[in-house]
Amino acid sequence: MPLLVMKFGGTSVATLDRIRRAAKRVGVEVAKGYDVIVIVSAMAGETNKLVGLVNETSPLFDAREYDAIVSSGENVTAGLMALTLQEMDVPARSWQGWQVPLKTTNAHAAARIVEIPTDNISAKFAEGMQVAVVAGFQGIGPDGRVTTLGRGGSDTTAVAFAAAFGAERCDIYTDVDGVYTTDPRICEKARKLDKIAFEEMLELASLGAKVLQTRSVELAMRYNVKLRVLSSFEEMDDAAGTLVCDEDEIMELNVVSGVAYSRDEAKMTLISVADRPGIAAAIFGPLSEAGVNVDMIVQNISEEGRTDMTFSCPTDQVKRAEKAMADAKAAGAINFHDIVADTGVAKVSVVGIGMRSHAGVAAKMFKVLSDEGINIKVITTSEIKISVLIDRKYMELAVQALHDAFELEKAA
């Protein structure tokens, strides 16, 4: 039998009525002749509630017990979905991660998938089961304890199952009806894309678009899993949503496909650092060890053997970055005059595979921002992306102006 993977996020299974609605979608695919693996998240709000209970009980918690507790939300949803399908006379059963078994590393609360053996589920399909309802976000570590994959991990679970079982497609059901050229809440001209290339989706996901978890897109690109993002609240339509696929499957590539933004950015500058071989390693090594997610990096021109080093990171990691630099200075690894944090910035990016073969995108972007009186603080580029740091108060204006300038409301 051909096989589909269908993933339902927390808002799609938030109530029993929504679980029934999701189950009907599964039933439609079963009626078409598919075996289906359904990946479910916890009901909306449940994981946050469980995390709150853990923190209230034990602020310095044992990560293994944390995983045992927070993974339980998905177990409940999986059982309820299986029961709902059984009430519809669809042969279904629930699977927890350890029953598959979905094997992971031992990094509790941030585990990575190692292997998904297909034997157990395939055997049940052969016996007449038509739907395997799998609890997302969880697996089992080498020590036999339950592990979790980090927030948004159910997306990664779904793509990994699609790759392991050779699924025809992986449908991600959420509360939005696809991937847009930018956030429709900021720009009313935002257009839903019918198709988007893996690389573009990966950039958009990493730059702040929260439609898909970054790790899930990486997996889909690596194993060429066709991903479809669609809403569980819209009418059922085979052509609905956005297909995330290989660029070869897209007839015409726009020069720019989307504008992304990240509101919670900080710009940090080390003033007067010694300009010598190894200084970058001396700075960014301790930051990495402290778990600071550094993004944009700029080193200023050196004067008299001293330079300034600027980098960006999430605002909630500023204190951690400051401590890492202070400790490195105290240990004599680096010497700087001061560290200055600007927590009032945002990152705005334009993304598009078409940039590879078109010149002038950066010049156009900078001209648009200049015309709006928006000063650029930091610039970084890749083959298909240009990102800038600007004052946060201008973020929405920048997104709207760039969306208009690149005419993203028009299809290719």
C-alpha positions as CSV (number, residue, x, y, z in Angstrom):
1,M,0.0,0.0,0.0
2,P,1.2,3.5,-0.7
3,L,2.0,5.4,2.6
4,L,1.4,9.0,3.8
5,V,2.6,10.7,6.9
6,M,0.2,13.3,8.4
7,K,1.3,15.5,11.3
8,F,-1.1,17.5,13.4
9,G,0.2,20.3,15.5
10,G,-1.1,21.4,18.9
11,T,-3.8,23.8,17.7
12,S,-5.1,21.1,15.3
13,V,-5.7,18.7,18.2
14,A,-6.5,21.2,20.9
15,T,-10.0,19.8,21.7
16,L,-11.9,16.6,21.1
17,D,-13.8,18.3,18.3
18,R,-10.6,19.2,16.6
19,I,-9.2,15.7,17.0
20,R,-12.4,14.4,15.4
21,R,-11.9,16.9,12.5
22,A,-8.3,15.7,12.1
23,A,-9.4,12.1,12.2
24,K,-11.8,12.7,9.4
25,R,-8.9,13.9,7.2
26,V,-7.0,10.8,8.0
27,G,-10.1,8.7,7.1
28,V,-10.3,10.4,3.7
29,E,-6.7,9.3,2.9
30,V,-7.4,5.8,4.2
31,A,-10.4,5.6,1.8
32,K,-8.1,6.5,-1.1
33,G,-6.1,3.4,-0.3
34,Y,-3.2,4.8,1.8
35,D,-1.7,3.4,4.9
36,V,-1.2,6.4,7.1
37,I,1.3,7.2,9.9
38,V,-0.2,10.1,12.0
39,I,2.3,12.1,14.1
40,V,0.6,14.1,16.8
41,S,1.7,17.0,19.1
42,A,0.3,17.6,22.6
43,M,-3.0,19.4,22.8
44,A,-2.4,23.2,22.6
45,G,-1.0,24.5,25.9
46,E,-0.4,21.1,27.5
47,T,3.4,21.1,27.1
48,N,3.7,24.6,28.6
49,K,1.6,23.5,31.5
50,L,3.8,20.4,32.1
51,V,7.0,22.5,31.8
52,G,5.6,24.9,34.4
53,L,4.9,22.0,36.8
54,V,8.5,20.7,36.4
55,N,9.9,24.2,37.0
56,E,7.7,24.7,40.1
57,T,8.7,21.3,41.5
58,S,12.4,21.4,40.8
59,P,14.1,24.5,39.2
60,L,17.3,22.5,38.9
61,F,15.5,19.5,37.4
62,D,16.9,16.1,36.3
63,A,16.6,16.3,32.5
64,R,15.6,12.6,32.3
65,E,12.6,13.2,34.5
66,Y,11.8,16.4,32.6
67,D,11.6,14.3,29.4
68,A,9.4,11.7,31.1
69,I,6.9,14.4,32.2
70,V,6.8,16.7,29.2
71,S,6.5,13.8,26.7
72,S,3.3,12.6,28.3
73,G,1.2,15.3,26.5
74,E,1.8,13.6,23.1
75,N,0.9,10.2,24.6
76,V,-2.5,11.5,25.6
77,T,-3.2,12.9,22.1
78,A,-2.0,9.7,20.4
79,G,-4.4,7.6,22.4
80,L,-7.3,9.9,21.8
81,M,-6.7,10.1,18.1
82,A,-6.5,6.2,17.9
83,L,-9.7,5.9,19.8
84,T,-11.5,8.4,17.6
85,L,-10.3,6.6,14.4
86,Q,-11.5,3.3,15.9
87,E,-14.9,4.9,16.5
88,M,-14.9,5.6,12.8
89,D,-14.2,1.9,12.1
90,V,-10.7,2.7,10.9
91,P,-8.2,0.1,12.2
92,A,-5.7,2.2,14.2
93,R,-3.5,2.0,17.3
94,S,-1.3,4.4,19.2
95,W,2.5,4.2,19.4
96,Q,4.8,5.9,21.9
97,G,8.3,6.6,20.8
98,W,9.9,3.7,22.7
99,Q,7.4,1.2,21.2
100,V,8.5,2.0,17.6
101,P,11.3,2.3,18.7
102,L,12.5,5.8,17.7
103,K,16.1,5.7,18.7
104,T,17.8,8.9,19.7
105,T,21.0,10.3,21.3
106,N,21.1,10.7,25.1
107,A,20.9,14.5,25.0
108,H,17.7,14.8,27.1
109,A,15.4,17.7,26.1
110,A,17.5,18.2,22.9
111,A,17.9,14.6,21.5
112,R,18.6,13.9,17.9
113,I,17.2,11.0,15.9
114,V,19.6,8.1,15.3
115,E,17.4,5.5,13.7
116,I,13.7,4.5,13.1
117,P,13.4,0.8,12.5
118,T,10.3,0.1,10.4
119,D,9.8,-3.6,11.4
120,N,7.2,-3.2,14.2
121,I,4.9,-0.7,12.4
122,S,5.2,-2.5,9.1
123,A,4.3,-5.8,10.7
124,K,1.1,-4.2,12.1
125,F,0.2,-2.8,8.7
126,A,0.6,-6.3,7.2
127,E,-1.9,-7.5,9.9
128,G,-4.5,-5.0,8.8
129,M,-3.8,-1.9,10.8
130,Q,-4.4,1.1,8.5
131,V,-3.3,4.0,10.8
132,A,-0.3,4.1,13.2
133,V,-0.8,7.1,15.5
134,V,2.7,8.0,16.8
135,A,3.4,10.4,19.7
136,G,5.7,13.1,18.2
137,F,8.6,14.9,19.9
138,Q,9.8,11.8,21.7
139,G,12.1,8.8,21.5
140,I,14.2,6.5,23.5
141,G,17.9,7.0,24.4
142,P,20.7,4.5,24.6
143,D,20.1,4.3,28.4
144,G,16.5,3.1,27.8
145,R,15.0,6.4,29.1
146,V,12.5,8.5,27.3
147,T,14.0,11.5,25.4
148,T,12.5,14.5,23.7
149,L,13.6,16.3,20.6
150,G,13.2,20.0,21.7
151,R,10.4,22.3,21.0
152,G,8.8,21.8,17.6
153,G,10.2,18.3,17.5
154,S,7.0,16.8,16.2
155,D,7.8,18.3,12.8
156,T,11.1,16.5,12.8
157,T,9.5,13.3,13.9
158,A,7.1,13.5,11.0
159,V,9.8,14.1,8.4
160,A,12.0,11.4,9.9
161,F,9.1,8.8,9.6
162,A,8.4,9.9,6.0
163,A,12.1,9.3,5.2
164,A,12.4,6.0,7.0
165,F,9.2,4.5,5.5
166,G,9.6,6.0,2.0
167,A,6.3,7.9,2.3
168,E,4.8,9.4,-0.8
169,R,4.5,12.7,1.0
170,C,4.5,14.3,4.5
171,D,1.6,16.6,5.2
172,I,2.1,19.1,8.1
173,Y,-1.3,20.4,9.4
174,T,-1.1,23.6,11.3
175,D,-3.1,26.7,12.0
176,V,-1.9,28.5,8.8
177,D,-2.8,27.5,5.3
178,G,0.7,27.5,3.9
179,V,3.9,29.4,3.5
180,Y,3.6,33.1,2.7
181,T,5.9,35.6,1.1
182,T,6.0,37.2,4.5
183,D,4.0,37.4,7.7
184,P,0.4,38.3,6.7
185,R,-0.1,40.0,10.1
186,I,2.6,42.6,9.1
187,C,1.9,42.9,5.4
188,E,-1.6,42.5,4.1
189,K,-0.3,42.0,0.5
190,A,1.5,38.7,1.6
191,R,0.8,35.9,-0.9
192,K,0.6,32.2,-0.2
193,L,3.2,30.3,-2.2
194,D,2.1,27.2,-4.1
195,K,5.6,25.8,-4.0
196,I,8.9,26.7,-2.3
197,A,12.3,25.1,-2.6
198,F,13.9,23.3,0.4
199,E,16.8,25.8,0.6
200,E,14.5,28.8,0.6
201,M,12.3,27.2,3.3
202,L,15.4,26.3,5.4
203,E,16.5,29.9,5.3
204,L,13.1,31.3,6.1
205,A,12.7,28.8,9.0
206,S,16.1,29.7,10.4
207,L,15.4,33.4,10.0
208,G,12.3,33.5,12.1
209,A,9.4,32.1,10.0
210,K,7.8,29.7,12.4
211,V,5.8,27.6,10.0
212,L,8.2,24.7,10.2
213,Q,11.0,23.7,12.6
214,T,14.4,24.2,11.0
215,R,15.6,20.6,11.7
216,S,12.5,19.2,9.9
217,V,13.4,21.1,6.8
218,E,17.0,20.0,6.9
219,L,15.9,16.4,7.1
220,A,13.4,16.8,4.3
221,M,16.1,18.3,2.1
222,R,18.6,15.6,2.9
223,Y,16.2,12.7,2.2
224,N,14.2,14.6,-0.5
225,V,10.9,14.2,1.4
226,K,8.1,16.1,-0.2
227,L,6.5,18.3,2.5
228,R,3.1,20.0,2.3
229,V,2.1,22.7,4.8
230,L,-1.6,23.2,5.1
231,S,-4.3,24.2,7.5
232,S,-6.4,21.7,9.4
233,F,-9.1,24.4,9.6
234,E,-9.6,24.8,5.8
235,E,-11.8,22.6,3.6
236,M,-10.0,19.4,2.3
237,D,-8.4,20.0,-1.0
238,D,-5.6,18.0,-2.7
239,A,-4.1,21.2,-4.1
240,A,-4.2,23.1,-0.9
241,G,-1.3,24.5,1.1
242,T,2.3,24.9,0.1
243,L,4.6,22.2,-1.3
244,V,8.2,22.3,-0.1
245,C,10.2,20.4,-2.7
246,D,13.3,20.3,-4.7
247,E,14.0,23.4,-6.8
248,D,13.9,21.3,-10.0
249,E,10.1,20.8,-9.4
250,I,9.5,24.6,-9.6
251,M,9.0,25.9,-13.1
252,E,9.8,29.6,-12.5
253,L,12.0,30.7,-9.6
254,N,11.4,34.2,-8.3
255,V,14.5,36.3,-7.7
256,V,13.2,36.8,-4.1
257,S,10.7,34.4,-2.7
258,G,10.1,35.9,0.8
259,V,10.9,38.4,3.4
260,A,11.6,37.1,6.9
261,Y,12.2,38.9,10.2
262,S,13.4,38.2,13.7
263,R,12.2,40.7,16.3
264,D,14.2,39.5,19.3
265,E,17.8,40.2,18.2
266,A,20.6,42.0,20.0
267,K,23.8,43.5,18.6
268,M,26.9,43.1,20.8
269,T,30.2,44.9,20.3
270,L,33.5,44.2,21.9
271,I,35.4,47.5,22.0
272,S,39.1,47.6,21.4
273,V,40.1,43.9,21.0
274,A,43.7,43.0,20.1
275,D,43.9,42.4,16.4
276,R,46.0,39.2,16.3
277,P,45.8,35.7,14.9
278,G,43.4,33.5,16.9
279,I,41.4,36.4,18.4
280,A,38.1,35.2,16.7
281,A,38.6,31.7,18.1
282,A,39.3,33.2,21.5
283,I,36.0,35.1,21.4
284,F,33.6,32.7,19.7
285,G,34.9,29.6,21.4
286,P,33.7,30.6,24.9
287,L,30.4,32.0,23.4
288,S,29.8,28.6,21.8
289,E,30.6,26.7,25.0
290,A,28.2,29.0,26.9
291,G,25.4,28.1,24.4
292,V,25.2,31.5,22.8
293,N,23.7,31.3,19.3
294,V,25.9,33.8,17.3
295,D,24.6,34.8,13.9
296,M,26.0,37.9,12.2
297,I,29.7,38.8,12.7
298,V,31.5,41.9,11.6
299,Q,35.1,42.9,12.4
300,N,36.0,46.5,12.0
301,I,39.2,47.9,10.4
302,S,42.2,47.6,12.7
303,E,43.9,50.7,14.1
304,E,47.2,50.5,16.0
305,G,46.7,46.8,16.6
306,R,43.2,47.1,18.1
307,T,39.8,46.4,16.5
308,D,36.1,46.2,17.4
309,M,34.2,42.9,17.0
310,T,30.4,43.0,16.5
311,F,28.1,40.0,16.5
312,S,24.3,39.4,16.9
313,C,22.5,36.9,19.1
314,P,19.0,36.4,20.6
315,T,18.1,39.0,23.2
316,D,17.5,36.3,25.8
317,Q,21.2,35.2,25.5
318,V,22.8,38.6,26.1
319,K,23.5,38.0,29.8
320,R,25.0,34.7,29.0
321,A,27.2,36.3,26.3
322,E,28.3,39.1,28.6
323,K,29.3,36.5,31.3
324,A,31.2,34.3,28.8
325,M,33.2,37.4,27.6
326,A,33.9,38.6,31.2
327,D,35.1,35.1,32.2
328,A,37.3,34.9,29.1
329,K,38.8,38.3,29.9
330,A,39.4,37.3,33.6
331,A,41.2,34.2,32.4
332,G,43.4,36.2,30.2
333,A,42.2,34.7,26.9
334,I,41.1,38.0,25.5
335,N,41.5,41.7,26.4
336,F,38.9,44.3,25.5
337,H,38.0,47.8,26.7
338,D,34.2,47.3,27.0
339,I,31.3,45.2,25.7
340,V,28.2,47.1,24.5
341,A,24.8,45.5,24.0
342,D,22.1,47.0,21.8
343,T,18.9,45.1,22.5
344,G,16.7,47.3,20.4
345,V,17.4,45.8,17.0
346,A,15.7,43.4,14.6
347,K,16.9,41.3,11.7
348,V,15.2,41.6,8.3
349,S,16.1,39.2,5.4
350,V,15.2,38.7,1.8
351,V,15.5,35.1,0.5
352,G,15.4,33.6,-2.9
353,I,17.1,30.9,-5.0
354,G,16.8,33.2,-8.0
355,M,19.5,35.4,-6.4
356,R,22.1,33.0,-7.7
357,S,21.6,34.1,-11.2
358,H,20.5,37.7,-10.7
359,A,22.7,40.6,-9.7
360,G,21.6,43.8,-8.0
361,V,19.4,42.3,-5.3
362,A,21.5,43.7,-2.5
363,A,21.7,47.2,-4.1
364,K,18.0,47.3,-4.5
365,M,17.4,46.2,-0.9
366,F,19.8,48.8,0.5
367,K,18.2,51.6,-1.7
368,V,14.7,50.7,-0.5
369,L,15.8,50.9,3.2
370,S,17.6,54.2,2.5
371,D,14.6,55.7,0.8
372,E,12.6,54.9,4.0
373,G,15.2,56.5,6.2
374,I,16.2,53.2,7.8
375,N,19.9,52.9,8.8
376,I,21.6,49.5,8.4
377,K,23.7,48.5,11.4
378,V,25.1,45.1,10.2
379,I,24.9,43.2,6.9
380,T,25.4,39.5,6.1
381,T,24.9,37.6,2.9
382,S,24.8,34.1,1.5
383,E,24.2,32.7,-1.9
384,I,20.4,33.0,-1.5
385,K,20.0,35.4,1.4
386,I,20.7,39.0,2.4
387,S,20.1,39.9,6.1
388,V,20.4,43.3,7.8
389,L,20.2,44.5,11.4
390,I,18.1,47.6,11.8
391,D,16.4,49.5,14.7
392,R,13.5,47.4,15.9
393,K,11.0,50.3,15.6
394,Y,11.5,50.2,11.8
395,M,11.1,46.4,11.3
396,E,7.5,46.4,10.1
397,L,8.1,49.3,7.8
398,A,11.2,47.5,6.3
399,V,9.3,44.3,5.7
400,Q,6.4,46.1,4.0
401,A,8.7,48.2,1.8
402,L,10.8,45.3,0.7
403,H,7.7,43.2,0.0
404,D,6.4,46.0,-2.3
405,A,9.8,46.7,-3.9
406,F,10.3,43.0,-5.0
407,E,6.6,42.8,-6.0
408,L,6.1,39.6,-4.0
409,E,2.3,39.9,-4.2
410,K,2.7,38.8,-7.8
411,A,3.1,35.2,-8.9
412,A,6.2,34.4,-11.0
